[in-house]
Amino acid sequence: MSELPLKYKKLIALGIDTSANLPDLNNMTDRGAKPLKPWTASKTVGTMKMIRDYSITDEETFVTKFQELSKIPLETLTELVYSHQLNYFGSFKYNKNVIFKYTYCCVVLNSLKGNSTENKFDRWAKKSGIKLRLPKSIFDERYHVDRIQINIKNEPISFISIKPNSFSHNFIQYIDVFVGLQYLSNKHKIPWKIYYRYQNFFKEISINTLTNEQQQKIESLTSNYRS
């Protein structure tokens, strides 16, 4: 297991919150057609599955398990994001402490928040008569599929990705999510849906709710999709 450097342990002890999730770093790592995507499950570990498997509810336990199981530990992810600034910004815009806090927010805080959102979705879906099952790990890790909707015969009828409310704000900026889902949909001839949290329920996005221009952009990127 990789041991976090003391300087980063001190930052965690002082407290890291979602204010560390800086928009321009988000643009660099997670948005657009070709984001860096340093912490995808295929590169690190499936964090949602890890949370379920080990019943993780707190940051300390999450960090311990992540450092133990991930292909790339938090400190190395920090180095990757820090170095990529030179390619993206043309300079080292932020120091390593800022980058570590951003990385921690994306990996640890967002995963724990995402697990809470998924649990809320499961309860809402059950009340709404939507029957679900968990996908294969590879579907989650590579194609952004969190649940599969099934019919009374237990046959899959849609791939579902679950997002927080923040996803609804200019959602097409997360184009990689749409491309991954569409790639899988084309391959298996099963439609996809994105549900994002809105107050006490969830709203739906599908390919049919997008503009023609957005649909064409997504389709144009699926042929070269790399998860």
Rosetta blueprint (number, residue, H / E / L):
1 M L
2 S L
3 E L
4 L L
5 P L
6 L H
7 K H
8 Y H
9 K H
10 K H
11 L H
12 I H
13 A H
14 L H
15 G L
16 I L
17 D L
18 T H
19 S H
20 A H
21 N L
22 L L
23 P H
24 D H
25 L H
26 N H
27 N H
28 M H
29 T H
30 D L
31 R L
32 G L
33 A L
34 K L
35 P L
36 L L
37 K L
38 P L
39 W L
40 T L
41 A L
42 S L
43 K L
44 T L
45 V L
46 G L
47 T H
48 M H
49 K H
50 M H
51 I H
52 R H
53 D H
54 Y H
55 S L
56 I L
57 T L
58 D L
59 E H
60 E H
61 T H
62 F H
63 V H
64 T H
65 K H
66 F H
67 Q H
68 E H
69 L H
70 S L
71 K L
72 I L
73 P L
74 L H
75 E H
76 T H
77 L H
78 T H
79 E H
80 L H
81 V H
82 Y H
83 S H
84 H H
85 Q H
86 L H
87 N H
88 Y H
89 F L
90 G L
91 S L
92 F L
93 K L
94 Y L
95 N L
96 K H
97 N H
98 V H
99 I H
100 F H
101 K H
102 Y H
103 T H
104 Y H
105 C H
106 C H
107 V H
108 V H
109 L H
110 N H
111 S H
112 L H
113 K H
114 G H
115 N H
116 S H
117 T H
118 E H
119 N H
120 K H
121 F H
122 D H
123 R H
124 W H
125 A H
126 K H
127 K H
128 S L
129 G L
130 I L
131 K L
132 L E
133 R E
134 L L
135 P L
136 K L
137 S H
138 I H
139 F H
140 D H
141 E H
142 R H
143 Y H
144 H L
145 V L
146 D L
147 R E
148 I E
149 Q E
150 I E
151 N L
152 I L
153 K L
154 N L
155 E L
156 P E
157 I E
158 S E
159 F E
160 I E
161 S E
162 I E
163 K E
164 P L
165 N H
166 S H
167 F H
168 S H
169 H L
170 N L
171 F H
172 I H
173 Q H
174 Y L
175 I H
176 D H
177 V H
178 F H
179 V H
180 G H
181 L H
182 Q H
183 Y H
184 L H
185 S H
186 N H
187 K H
188 H H
189 K L
190 I L
191 P L
192 W E
193 K E
194 I E
195 Y E
196 Y E
197 R E
198 Y E
199 Q L
200 N L
201 F E
202 F E
203 K E
204 E E
205 I E
206 S L
207 I H
208 N H
209 T H
210 L L
211 T L
212 N H
213 E H
214 Q H
215 Q H
216 Q H
217 K H
218 I H
219 E H
220 S H
221 L H
222 T H
223 S L
224 N L
225 Y L
226 R L
227 S L
